[in-house]
Amino acid sequence: MFEGIHHVAIICSDYERSKHFYVNLLGFPIIQETFRAARNSYKLDLEIGNGSAIELFSFPHPPDRPNTPEACGLRHLAFKVADLNASVRYLTEQGVAVEPIRTDELTHKRFTFFKDPDGLPLELYEL
């Protein structure tokens, strides 16, 4: 029935800052950018591979995201990477704070977390 994740929607507080982070720092190609005048907001579609996308939205005055790590709702967004060390090194060189690398006790795969400009937890998970 399900064939994968089509997209993940993210609402940001500062569109230009988040656009720079996802496009220029993380390197996701732009599929389409749309300004929706009736909502005074942007919708930016970004390609993340395998037919999946991120929809980056800007809305005037969105409410704050609960910052408790175990709050109900989306916990984090995880990206597959082939070389975790290289990915961490790149992000660090770009000034992005990255947590220490850990090993998943169930899969024995390595992973780490970093945050987007609004504090959304993002994970790098090594294949």
Beta strands, then each sheet from edge to edge (+ up, - down):
strand 1: 7-12
strand 2: 30-36
strand 3: 41-49
strand 4: 52-58
strand 5: 77-81
strand 6: 102-103
strand 7: 110-115
strand 8: 121-126
sheet 1: 1+ 4+ 3- 2+
sheet 2: 5+ 8+ 7- 6+
end
